């Protein structure tokens, strides 16, 4: 089964191409690369953990759409928080965005590669359509 690359490698605010795909599809699974709270121009969204978490969800939804998926198709979430004290506020937005859908999740505190408060990746399951 070939792995399908989805989307164009992203550009960051420094206009350098990042060396990864926004997502890949392997059979019925879609793997979304880690999403950080950046807007369309690659600039970090300001406003604290809640605003940044909402932006990450917008970015995830956009990438999932490349594979015809939505948040309802997500079966696993990985979360990295810069500050463990943001856990409660993060969870409020997380529950707001996922609603009653409850995918499996891992959450850790981690130093980030750029100055953001949160990063998330997801795995979705949606049977591939036959051509």
Beta strands, then each sheet from edge to edge (+ up, - down):
strand 1: 3-6
strand 2: 23-26
strand 3: 29-36
strand 4: 74-81
strand 5: 104-109
strand 6: 118-125
sheet 1: 1+ 2- 3+ 6- 4+ 5+
end
